[in-house]
């Protein structure tokens, strides 16, 4: 029965409201009603039906709302019912082990009026309740005709989403995802497949989806798989025959080895003996099996044990916030170990952020899938650039990085409290301050403990957590041995320490101190980002601190000039007394002087040598400048003059005034040391010679320059290298 009107009143009801309340309590039923309203609001937002829409409770387990009318009333109500059921599935299963069936009613109204005391609203609501009590005749809905038309005309499209092999960095395969016609409610897979079950057209839909997926897959690279979603009941379809499937695959250039049947764990299959016989038949032909939604469905480990799948796909509920939840990490890590022992591979679904991907890669998960890698598309999409450059903390921390930043540069202001701060206050703080993930417990500004939000939530969510901790001081729940590092600790060193922590603390924030006092906190993710940036710069052959090219560029430039028989000079620059300064003033100030030297040399090179010169940073406090002999004197004088004037600003007023600092040398003895100065050793090359010869002569002249006090320059007065032919071989 349909009605005329500009607006639709939709009524959605929990059919077994009183039974569920009696069996599982008021708390559960309140949660269910809250999530029902949320699911309906999300659907309205997706359909652009929001406006001033308000979902209100109109009776026990009943909610109603008014939206603009776009289609037949029954069709509108049916779509909201199905999407709400899908939104409540997880909560229902977690509490009851069952699914949920919602009732629906509808009525036409003239305007989006207020429900408060409005007679028209009550009239429409009574009509909706009458329809709610009437058994739903799917075949009588216009939605059934439109659905059958989609199947008859084959109006199904297939999108493909890549599955990444974390270890190799290559694409393992593609999951085929079916969509209905653009612009219709059947675009949603939920509506598409739920309606198929209601109308008894599941087998027909599955065949159509399978044919579209195989026909449009395109060429697969060697070893890649095509993952096809199938309902367990479909395996019992009399028309699901090897001849039809193999024929389609042969036409598309695929073999059974390319195809993985993906069976969702959300559907129980234990009653279908035919299903298992059919499955054995297809496996004998070379097809592979994947269990989908593991950790969120009905069968759990029982189904995995029965099927012994080649792939186990972890449900996105396990992946969500895994980088912040040590319990989820431990569970996934255990699942990986289990999969390794039975010869299966784990695929993590629903990866939406870099932090999740990094965490999963560190845990040892074999493969991943989700929007962070690529959104489903047709034709098959490329992996995102960020995904292609993905490295875990373990990957980076295990590599040698010769130049890095002090961890203090990454530190963010902490939230510090004293040890009499209550656990209840901590929980309230986290609820109101989303940007903080931790609280630091201090005594006289010295860190004594760390409280991570996810650890606190885990402790309070246990059976007696609230009773045990809620009114106690925060020291009762804090980690008394958090990872604490000094401000000038290199980030790669901090990363190695972080990755050596026990698994439950692997992603806890790192406390940064300055001379033992609290300075800030650094997350593992920001640590990873900084190290990845350094590696990118080093991969480009540039020094991450100064941005100047390194050793590879030096060798290429020298060999190129020698091959062209060009006469040129090399200035080797080295800072004097730099280690003493670095030990006294700290890592960050040491980097400041290196950057100062680089900037001054770059300026002098541009001013006096132009584009014919090349300045490179060997590493640490050593630089090389390749230029023409004519510009040597002007460049060196400019460097000495500017460096001597500006380096004084890197000292405190007292040290600057007296011109020296008191510090311990390499021998551990304390003495007075001059301010940092720069020594320049110059050699000339005019013909064929080896890099070894250049290195030996440069080391000699640099040593002589450093033996002179203050800013010094030493020019090699011997004949230029390459000016004499090498001695004949004996």
TABEL-V374247 format. One record per pair of residues at least 6 apart in sequence whose ideal C-beta (glycine too) atoms are under 6 Angstrom apart, sorted by sequence separation. I is the first residue (numbers start at 1). GAP is how many residues later the second one is. D is the distance in Angstrom with one decimal. If there is no record, write none. Layout:
I/GAP/D, I/GAP/D
//
This chain:
44/6/5.2, 57/6/5.7, 58/6/4.8, 115/6/4.5, 138/6/5.5, 180/6/3.1, 185/6/5.2, 186/6/5.0, 196/6/4.5, 234/6/6.0, 269/6/5.4, 322/6/4.6, 351/6/5.3, 459/6/5.4, 460/6/5.8, 513/6/5.5, 617/6/5.6, 618/6/6.0, 655/6/4.8, 664/6/5.1, 165/7/4.5, 180/7/5.0, 322/7/5.8, 339/7/5.0, 374/7/4.5, 440/7/5.6, 441/7/5.0, 469/7/5.8, 512/7/4.7, 537/7/4.0, 542/7/5.7, 543/7/5.7, 561/7/5.1, 705/7/5.1, 21/8/4.5, 55/8/5.3, 92/8/4.5, 179/8/5.7, 360/8/5.8, 441/8/3.9, 469/8/5.6, 512/8/4.8, 541/8/5.5, 582/8/3.6, 605/8/4.9, 616/8/4.8, 648/8/5.0, 20/9/5.8, 44/9/5.5, 162/9/4.8, 163/9/4.7, 196/9/4.2, 217/9/5.4, 374/9/5.4, 485/9/5.1, 541/9/5.6, 705/9/3.7, 55/10/4.7, 163/10/5.0, 318/10/5.8, 336/10/5.3, 373/10/5.7, 374/10/5.8, 511/10/6.0, 512/10/5.9, 534/10/4.4, 605/10/5.1, 615/10/5.0, 662/10/5.7, 663/10/5.6, 704/10/4.8, 541/11/4.9, 53/12/5.4, 88/12/5.1, 162/12/5.9, 180/12/4.9, 348/12/5.0, 438/12/6.0, 439/12/4.5, 509/12/4.6, 510/12/4.7, 541/12/5.7, 614/12/4.6, 660/12/4.8, 661/12/5.6, 291/13/5.7, 426/13/5.7, 602/13/5.9, 701/13/5.3, 41/14/6.0, 53/14/5.7, 160/14/4.3, 161/14/5.0, 373/14/4.8, 438/14/5.3, 483/14/5.9, 509/14/5.3, 601/14/5.6, 613/14/3.8, 660/14/5.5, 683/14/5.2, 40/15/5.2, 85/15/5.8, 109/15/4.8, 213/15/5.6, 357/15/5.6, 683/15/5.5, 701/15/4.7, 437/16/5.3, 612/16/5.9, 85/17/5.4, 107/17/4.0, 348/17/5.0, 351/17/4.9, 507/17/5.0, 37/18/4.5, 49/18/4.2, 84/18/5.8, 158/18/5.2, 159/18/4.9, 210/18/5.9, 289/18/5.8, 291/18/4.7, 294/18/5.1, 352/18/5.5, 459/18/5.5, 609/18/4.5, 683/18/5.7, 290/19/5.6, 295/19/5.8, 296/19/3.6, 346/19/5.1, 351/19/3.2, 352/19/5.0, 353/19/5.9, 107/20/3.9, 158/20/5.9, 289/20/4.4, 294/20/5.5, 295/20/4.7, 346/20/5.0, 347/20/4.4, 348/20/4.7, 349/20/5.2, 350/20/5.1, 352/20/5.5, 681/20/3.9, 81/21/5.2, 107/21/4.6, 289/21/5.9, 290/21/3.7, 291/21/5.3, 292/21/4.8, 296/21/5.4, 345/21/4.3, 351/21/4.8, 415/21/5.2, 456/21/5.9, 681/21/3.8, 106/22/5.6, 156/22/5.6, 157/22/5.0, 288/22/4.4, 293/22/4.5, 347/22/5.9, 417/22/5.8, 419/22/5.5, 601/22/6.0, 609/22/4.3, 81/23/4.2, 105/23/3.5, 290/23/5.7, 295/23/4.9, 430/23/4.6, 608/23/4.9, 105/24/5.7, 415/24/5.3, 416/24/4.7, 681/24/4.3, 487/25/5.9, 37/26/5.9, 105/26/4.3, 155/26/4.8, 261/26/5.9, 265/26/5.6, 414/26/4.7, 416/26/4.7, 498/26/5.9, 608/26/4.2, 679/26/4.1, 77/27/4.4, 105/27/3.5, 266/27/5.3, 312/27/5.7, 451/27/4.9, 483/27/5.1, 484/27/4.3, 486/27/5.8, 487/27/4.4, 594/27/5.7, 608/27/4.9, 679/27/4.6, 206/28/4.4, 259/28/5.4, 260/28/4.3, 261/28/5.6, 262/28/4.5, 264/28/4.3, 265/28/4.7, 336/28/5.1, 693/28/5.9, 77/29/4.2, 103/29/5.0, 256/29/5.0, 257/29/5.1, 264/29/5.1, 265/29/5.5, 319/29/5.2, 336/29/5.9, 449/29/3.3, 450/29/4.8, 482/29/5.5, 484/29/5.9, 647/29/5.6, 256/30/3.5, 260/30/5.0, 262/30/4.9, 268/30/4.5, 333/30/5.0, 362/30/4.5, 449/30/5.9, 178/31/4.1, 230/31/5.4, 232/31/5.8, 256/31/4.8, 266/31/4.2, 319/31/4.8, 332/31/5.7, 361/31/4.1, 362/31/6.0, 449/31/5.0, 604/31/4.9, 226/32/5.6, 265/32/3.1, 312/32/5.2, 323/32/4.3, 362/32/5.2, 450/32/3.7, 487/32/5.5, 495/32/5.4, 689/32/4.3, 73/33/4.3, 225/33/5.9, 226/33/5.4, 227/33/4.7, 228/33/5.9, 229/33/4.8, 316/33/5.0, 323/33/5.7, 357/33/5.8, 441/33/5.9, 677/33/5.1, 678/33/5.5, 679/33/5.0, 680/33/4.5, 681/33/5.1, 682/33/4.5, 683/33/4.5, 689/33/4.5, 203/34/4.2, 214/34/4.7, 265/34/5.5, 311/34/5.4, 312/34/5.5, 313/34/4.6, 314/34/5.0, 316/34/2.4, 322/34/5.8, 358/34/5.2, 604/34/4.0, 677/34/4.7, 686/34/4.2, 688/34/5.2, 214/35/5.9, 225/35/4.9, 227/35/5.0, 232/35/5.3, 309/35/5.9, 604/35/5.0, 643/35/5.0, 685/35/5.9, 687/35/2.7, 311/36/5.6, 313/36/5.4, 323/36/4.0, 491/36/5.9, 684/36/4.0, 685/36/4.7, 686/36/5.1, 687/36/5.9, 43/37/5.6, 176/37/3.4, 211/37/6.0, 232/37/3.9, 319/37/5.9, 322/37/5.4, 441/37/5.1, 447/37/5.7, 685/37/5.5, 686/37/5.2, 214/38/5.1, 220/38/5.9, 236/38/4.5, 265/38/5.8, 601/38/5.9, 236/39/5.6, 491/39/5.3, 600/39/5.8, 43/40/4.5, 235/40/4.6, 491/40/5.8, 600/42/4.7, 17/43/5.3, 232/43/5.3, 235/43/4.3, 578/43/4.7, 600/43/5.3, 17/44/3.0, 40/44/5.7, 636/44/5.2, 39/45/4.5, 66/46/5.1, 423/46/4.7, 424/46/5.1, 545/46/5.8, 575/46/3.9, 14/47/3.7, 423/47/5.6, 13/48/5.5, 36/48/5.8, 39/48/3.1, 147/48/5.5, 426/48/5.5, 574/48/5.5, 13/49/4.6, 423/49/5.5, 573/50/4.2, 632/50/5.7, 12/51/5.6, 173/51/5.1, 423/51/5.7, 156/52/5.2, 173/52/3.2, 174/52/5.9, 175/52/4.2, 176/52/5.6, 546/52/4.0, 572/52/5.9, 11/53/4.8, 35/53/5.7, 151/53/5.4, 156/53/5.8, 420/53/5.4, 421/53/4.6, 158/54/4.6, 173/54/5.7, 419/54/5.8, 423/54/5.7, 571/54/4.2, 10/55/5.8, 144/55/5.9, 158/55/4.8, 629/55/5.7, 35/56/5.7, 156/56/5.1, 419/56/4.4, 452/56/5.3, 570/56/5.5, 9/57/5.2, 557/57/5.0, 593/57/5.4, 158/58/5.2, 569/58/6.0, 7/59/5.3, 8/59/5.8, 138/60/5.1, 569/60/4.6, 8/61/4.4, 138/61/5.6, 7/62/5.6, 554/62/4.7, 553/63/5.4, 569/63/5.4, 447/64/5.0, 8/65/5.4, 78/65/5.9, 10/67/5.1, 28/67/5.6, 74/67/4.8, 549/67/5.0, 644/67/5.2, 8/68/5.4, 75/68/4.5, 548/68/5.8, 548/69/3.9, 557/69/5.4, 2/70/5.7, 10/70/5.6, 72/70/4.9, 554/70/5.4, 2/71/5.8, 24/71/5.8, 438/71/4.6, 447/71/5.2, 546/71/4.9, 640/71/4.2, 12/72/5.8, 445/72/4.7, 445/73/5.6, 543/74/4.2, 442/76/5.6, 584/77/6.0, 636/77/4.8, 407/78/5.9, 408/79/3.5, 584/79/4.8, 406/82/4.6, 407/82/5.0, 438/83/5.9, 580/83/4.7, 593/83/5.9, 407/84/5.1, 15/86/5.7, 404/86/4.3, 405/86/5.5, 404/87/5.2, 407/87/4.7, 15/88/5.0, 404/88/5.1, 12/90/5.6, 13/90/4.2, 401/91/4.7, 12/92/5.8, 580/93/4.8, 11/94/3.8, 581/95/5.2, 10/96/5.6, 577/96/5.1, 577/97/5.9, 9/98/4.7, 397/98/4.0, 488/98/4.7, 578/98/5.6, 397/99/4.8, 488/99/3.3, 577/99/5.3, 9/100/5.3, 411/101/4.4, 575/101/5.6, 576/101/4.7, 7/102/4.8, 393/102/5.9, 397/102/5.2, 416/102/5.9, 5/103/3.2, 575/103/5.8, 576/103/5.7, 5/104/5.5, 86/104/4.8, 408/104/5.7, 3/105/3.3, 5/105/5.6, 7/105/5.4, 394/105/5.6, 407/105/5.9, 573/105/5.9, 574/105/5.2, 79/106/4.7, 393/106/5.8, 414/106/5.6, 83/107/6.0, 414/107/4.6, 573/107/5.4, 411/108/5.8, 412/108/5.5, 82/109/5.5, 411/109/2.9, 412/109/5.9, 571/109/5.5, 572/109/4.5, 411/111/5.4, 571/111/5.3, 79/112/5.9, 82/112/4.7, 410/112/4.8, 569/113/5.8, 570/113/5.5, 9/115/4.4, 407/115/5.8, 569/115/4.9, 410/116/5.2, 11/117/3.9, 568/117/5.8, 9/119/5.7, 13/119/5.9, 567/119/4.5, 410/120/5.6, 11/121/5.9, 572/126/5.1, 574/128/5.9, 325/129/5.3, 324/130/4.9, 404/130/5.9, 572/130/4.7, 401/133/5.7, 393/135/5.0, 396/135/4.4, 403/140/5.8, 391/141/5.7, 403/141/5.6, 403/142/5.5, 355/170/5.1, 326/178/4.1, 406/181/4.4, 406/182/4.9, 163/184/5.9, 323/184/5.6, 166/195/4.9, 172/195/5.3, 177/199/5.0, 165/202/5.4, 163/204/5.4, 164/204/5.2, 163/206/4.7, 174/206/5.8, 164/209/5.3, 162/211/5.9, 162/212/5.2, 161/215/4.1, 159/217/3.7, 402/217/5.7, 159/218/5.6, 159/219/5.0, 160/220/4.5
//
